């Protein structure tokens, strides 16, 4: 999307082409694409893996160098003044009533409820709108939809939210400085595009994929090691992969890959699944092979791609190898609590943010909702928590004493 925007803005300077991997296997192999999005600049002079904010994309396109290296070298004169355009209405950095950090189900719902309560709110999202739900192949437990692709559900939800509050994609929060809200002092939120003064903050930053910790995991990330089957599953059509994990996500992804025509083997450390019974029944019906009581010791491969998993049976300690074309790691999530920690927000023993029934944290005018607070971590609960957090913020701003 960033490349297309640049080509439209500067047609005489930029040419962009979007490659469908399944239709162009030679190009996919030539550029060693193992995860999406994968951006290749000037036929390999520079490449970048993962979604990037618009500003970073433009910088790396111009300089053909990693933006972090450019910043470290001081080679970005004047770039701090550049702002990215937005397809939708925006609120320029300045004074607002409420900042919502994160645009998953909780954050989008909080934006709707805050705006309907009369608050001037803005939703900041450093990556893509929808959070983990947008990466879910099919959602089957959202009331009103027998089944719906996660991306489609979040598109519907985000379009609704944009009618009430602007969503700034690609705008990550760098720091938050608390004022004395009891005395009416604002909170300063600094992003990659400027600074906001706000009366309250709702943290809906969600959670990130938990890493396996096996040797070779980082080396082969995006080159055979993946964390999202709905993102990268089509790369392995007609090939063999392993799903590592035993919860709902692991079994859902295994079934999704099987449906795509991928040969799947599930690797699980225990002798039973944690996943819901219907998912277990579906895996059994699909006759997906399972390696019980097994851990991954090492991910091995050549210079280009992972091709083997070095395994150990935890019962008899035997060591074996499983040749694969790739592996998807699905062993849970870690709450994205960096901002919460920096603010001094209290965390629970499991690492998630502690809130009361009104979604208030221990810091006045700082609230949290969604996956960041743990619990059952479902779309419907995140939506409820987001609405509660917004109404609590409204009450506290309206009646500060």
C-alpha positions in Angstrom: 0.0 0.0 0.0 2.8 2.4 0.8 4.5 1.7 -2.5 1.3 2.4 -4.4 0.7 5.6 -2.5 4.2 6.8 -3.4 3.7 5.9 -7.1 0.5 7.8 -7.2 2.1 10.8 -5.5 5.2 10.9 -7.6 4.5 8.9 -10.9 7.6 10.3 -12.6 9.9 9.1 -9.9 8.4 6.0 -8.4 7.1 2.8 -10.0 5.5 0.2 -7.8 4.4 -3.4 -8.6 2.6 -5.7 -6.3 3.5 -9.4 -6.9 1.1 -12.3 -6.2 3.5 -15.0 -4.9 1.5 -18.0 -6.0 1.3 -16.7 -9.6 5.0 -15.7 -9.6 7.0 -18.5 -7.9 10.2 -17.7 -9.7 10.2 -14.1 -8.5 9.2 -15.2 -5.0 12.2 -17.6 -4.9 14.5 -15.1 -6.6 13.9 -12.5 -3.8 13.8 -15.2 -1.1 10.3 -14.2 0.1 9.2 -16.2 3.1 6.9 -13.9 4.9 4.6 -11.0 4.0 4.7 -8.1 3.6 8.2 -8.2 2.1 9.4 -5.1 0.2 12.2 -5.1 -2.3 13.6 -1.8 -3.5 15.4 -1.4 -6.8 15.6 -5.1 -7.6 17.4 -6.0 -4.4 19.5 -3.0 -3.5 17.6 -2.8 -0.3 14.8 -4.9 1.2 12.6 -4.7 4.3 10.5 -7.3 6.1 7.2 -6.4 7.8 4.8 -3.6 7.8 6.4 -0.1 8.0 5.0 3.3 8.8 4.7 5.5 5.8 7.5 7.9 6.8 9.9 5.0 7.3 9.0 3.4 4.0 9.6 6.7 2.1 13.0 7.2 3.9 14.2 3.7 3.1 13.0 4.0 -0.5 14.9 7.3 -1.0 18.1 6.2 0.8 18.0 2.4 0.2 19.2 1.9 3.7 17.6 0.9 7.0 16.0 4.0 8.7 17.5 3.0 12.1 21.0 3.1 10.6 20.3 6.5 9.0 19.1 7.9 12.3 22.1 6.5 14.2 24.4 8.1 11.6 22.5 11.4 11.6 21.8 11.2 7.9 18.2 12.4 7.9 18.3 16.2 7.8 14.9 17.7 7.9 13.0 14.4 8.0 11.7 15.1 11.5 9.4 17.8 9.9 7.8 15.4 7.5 4.2 14.2 8.0 2.5 11.3 6.2 -0.8 12.0 4.5 -3.9 10.1 5.6 -6.8 8.7 3.6 -9.2 9.7 6.3 -9.8 12.7 8.6 -7.0 13.3 11.0 -6.4 15.4 14.1 -3.1 17.2 14.0 -0.9 16.9 17.1 -2.2 19.3 19.7 -4.8 19.3 22.5 -7.4 16.5 22.7 -9.5 15.0 25.4 -8.5 11.4 24.9 -5.8 9.4 23.3 -6.4 5.7 22.5 -3.3 3.7 21.8 -4.1 0.8 19.6 -6.7 0.1 17.0 -7.9 -3.4 17.7 -11.4 -4.2 18.8 -11.0 -2.6 22.2 -9.4 0.6 20.8 -11.9 1.0 18.0 -14.9 0.5 20.3 -13.4 3.0 22.8 -13.1 5.5 20.0 -16.8 5.2 19.1 -18.0 5.4 22.7 -15.7 8.3 23.6 -16.8 10.4 20.6 -20.5 9.6 21.2 -19.9 10.9 24.8 -18.7 14.2 23.4 -14.9 13.7 23.8 -12.4 14.8 21.2 -10.6 11.5 20.8 -7.9 10.1 18.4 -6.9 6.5 17.9 -3.1 6.0 17.3 -2.0 2.7 15.7 1.7 2.1 14.9 1.0 -0.9 12.7 -2.3 -2.0 11.0 -5.8 -1.6 12.1 -7.5 -4.6 13.6 -4.8 -6.2 15.6 -4.5 -9.9 15.9 -8.1 -10.3 14.7 -7.2 -9.0 11.3 -4.8 -11.9 11.0 -7.3 -14.6 12.0 -8.5 -16.6 9.0 -12.0 -17.2 10.1 -14.0 -16.0 13.2 -16.8 -18.3 14.1 -17.8 -17.1 17.6 -18.7 -13.4 17.0 -22.4 -12.9 17.5 -24.3 -12.1 14.3 -21.8 -13.8 12.0 -21.8 -17.6 11.7 -18.4 -17.2 10.3 -16.5 -14.2 8.9 -12.9 -13.6 7.9 -11.1 -11.7 10.7 -9.9 -9.0 8.2 -13.4 -8.4 6.9 -14.8 -8.1 10.5 -12.2 -5.6 11.4 -12.7 -3.6 8.2 -16.4 -3.3 9.1 -15.5 -2.3 12.7 -12.9 0.2 11.6 -15.1 1.9 9.0 -17.7 2.3 11.8 -15.1 3.8 14.2 -13.8 6.3 11.5 -17.3 7.8 11.5 -16.7 9.0 15.0 -12.9 9.3 15.6 -9.9 9.6 13.4 -7.5 6.6 13.3 -3.9 7.5 12.6 -2.2 4.5 11.1 1.6 4.3 11.2 1.7 6.7 14.2 3.4 5.0 17.1 3.7 6.4 20.6 7.3 7.1 21.5 6.8 8.3 25.1 4.1 9.5 27.6 4.8 12.1 30.2 2.2 12.3 33.0 1.0 15.6 34.3 -0.8 16.0 37.6 -4.3 15.3 36.3 -5.8 16.0 39.7 -4.6 19.6 39.3 -5.8 19.7 35.7 -2.3 19.3 34.1 -2.4 17.5 30.7 -0.6 14.3 29.8 1.9 14.7 27.0 1.9 11.9 24.4 4.8 12.1 21.9 4.6 10.2 18.7 6.7 9.9 15.5 4.6 12.8 14.1 4.4 15.2 17.0 3.1 15.7 20.5 -0.4 15.7 21.9 -1.7 17.1 25.1 -4.5 15.0 26.5 -6.7 14.6 29.6 -6.7 10.8 29.5 -5.2 7.7 27.9 -6.6 4.3 27.1 -4.0 1.6 26.4 -5.3 -1.0 24.0 -1.9 -2.1 22.8 -2.8 -5.8 22.8 -0.3 -8.6 22.8 2.5 -9.9 20.6 3.5 -13.4 19.5 5.4 -15.4 22.1 8.7 -16.7 20.7 9.8 -20.3 21.0 13.3 -19.5 22.1 14.8 -22.3 20.0 18.2 -21.9 18.4 17.8 -20.6 14.8 14.4 -19.0 15.4 15.6 -15.5 14.8 18.0 -16.5 12.0 15.2 -18.0 10.0 12.4 -15.6 10.8 10.7 -14.8 7.5 12.7 -17.5 5.9 10.7 -20.5 6.9 9.8 -19.5 10.5 6.5 -17.7 10.7 3.9 -16.7 13.3 0.8 -16.1 11.2 -0.7 -18.8 9.0 -3.3 -16.4 7.5 -0.5 -14.0 6.5 2.0 -16.5 5.1 0.2 -19.8 4.6 -0.1 -19.5 0.9 3.6 -19.6 0.6 3.6 -23.2 1.6 0.8 -24.6 -0.6 1.8 -28.1 -1.6 4.6 -28.1 0.9 5.1 -29.5 4.4 5.2 -27.4 7.6 5.0 -27.9 11.4 2.6 -26.1 13.7 4.2 -25.7 17.2 1.7 -25.3 20.0 -1.4 -26.9 21.5 -3.9 -24.1 22.1 -6.8 -22.6 20.1 -4.5 -20.6 17.9 -2.3 -23.6 17.0 -5.1 -25.8 16.1 -7.0 -23.1 14.1 -3.9 -22.4 12.1 -3.2 -26.1 11.5 -6.8 -26.5 10.1 -6.4 -23.3 8.0 -3.1 -24.6 6.5 -4.6 -28.0 5.9 -7.5 -26.3 4.0 -4.9 -24.5 1.8 -3.4 -27.7 0.7 -0.4 -27.6 3.1 0.9 -30.8 4.7 0.8 -30.1 8.4 2.3 -31.8 11.5 1.4 -30.5 15.0 4.2 -30.5 17.6 3.1 -30.2 21.2 5.1 -30.3 24.4 2.3 -32.0 26.4 0.2 -35.2 25.9 -3.1 -33.3 25.5 -4.3 -30.1 23.9 -5.5 -26.9 25.7 -7.7 -26.0 22.7 -11.5 -26.1 22.7 -13.1 -29.5 22.1 -14.6 -28.6 18.6 -11.1 -27.7 17.4 -9.6 -30.9 18.7 -12.4 -32.9 17.0 -11.7 -31.1 13.7 -8.0 -31.9 13.9 -8.8 -35.5 14.5 -11.3 -35.6 11.6 -8.7 -34.1 9.3 -6.2 -36.8 10.4 -3.5 -34.2 11.1 -0.4 -35.9 12.5 0.6 -34.9 16.1 3.9 -35.3 17.8 3.1 -35.4 21.5 5.5 -34.7 24.4 7.9 -33.1 21.9 10.0 -29.9 22.0 12.0 -28.2 19.3 15.7 -28.0 20.2 16.9 -26.3 17.1 15.7 -24.9 13.8 18.2 -25.8 11.0 18.5 -24.8 7.4 20.8 -23.5 4.7 21.9 -20.0 3.9 18.4 -19.2 2.4 15.7 -21.1 4.3 14.9 -23.3 7.2 14.5 -27.0 6.3 14.7 -29.1 9.4 13.5 -29.2 13.0 15.7 -30.9 15.6 13.3 -32.5 18.1 13.5 -34.2 21.5 10.8 -36.4 23.0 10.3 -35.3 26.6 9.4 -38.8 27.8 12.1 -41.0 26.5 14.6 -38.2 25.6 15.1 -39.5 22.1 16.3 -37.0 19.5 14.9 -37.0 16.0 14.8 -34.7 12.9 11.7 -33.5 11.1 12.4 -32.2 7.5 10.0 -29.4 6.8 9.6 -26.5 4.3 8.6 -24.2 7.2 7.2 -23.9 10.7 4.5 -21.7 12.3 5.0 -20.9 16.0 1.7 -20.6 17.9 2.5 -20.8 21.6 0.6 -17.8 23.0 1.1 -14.1 23.4 3.0 -11.6 25.5 1.2 -8.4 26.6 2.6 -5.3 24.9 3.2 -3.4 28.2 6.2 -1.3 27.4 4.2 2.0 27.6 2.3 0.7 30.7 5.6 -0.1 32.5 7.1 3.3 31.6 4.0 4.9 33.2 4.3 2.9 36.4 1.1 1.0 35.7 0.7 -2.0 38.0 1.0 -5.4 36.3 -0.4 -8.7 37.4 1.8 -11.8 38.1 1.1 -13.0 34.5 2.5 -9.8 33.0 -0.8 -8.3 32.0 -2.1 -4.9 33.1 -4.1 -4.8 36.3 -7.4 -2.9 36.1 -10.5 -2.6 38.2 -14.0 -3.2 37.0 -14.1 0.2 35.3 -10.9 -0.5 33.4 -9.0 2.0 35.5 -5.3 1.3 36.3 -3.5 2.5 39.4 -2.5 5.7 37.5 -5.3 8.4 37.4 -6.7 9.0 34.0 -4.9 6.0 32.5 -7.1 3.1 31.5 -6.5 -0.3 29.7 -8.7 -2.7 27.8 -8.4 -5.7 25.5 -5.7 -8.3 25.3 -3.3 -6.2 27.3 -5.3 -6.9 30.5 -5.4 -10.7 29.9 -8.4 -12.7 30.8 -10.2 -14.8 28.2 -8.9 -12.5 25.4 -11.9 -12.7 23.0 -13.2 -10.1 20.6 -16.5 -9.7 22.4 -14.7 -9.1 25.8 -12.3 -6.6 24.2 -15.3 -4.7 22.8 -17.0 -4.6 26.2 -13.8 -3.5 27.9 -13.2 -0.8 25.4 -16.6 0.7 25.9 -16.2 0.6 29.7 -12.8 2.3 29.5 -14.2 5.1 27.3 -17.1 5.7 29.6 -14.9 5.7 32.7 -12.6 8.3 31.0 -15.7 10.4 30.2 -16.8 10.2 33.8 -13.4 11.1 35.2 -12.9 14.0 32.8 -16.4 15.4 33.4 -16.2 15.0 37.2 -12.5 15.1 38.1 -13.1 15.4 41.8 
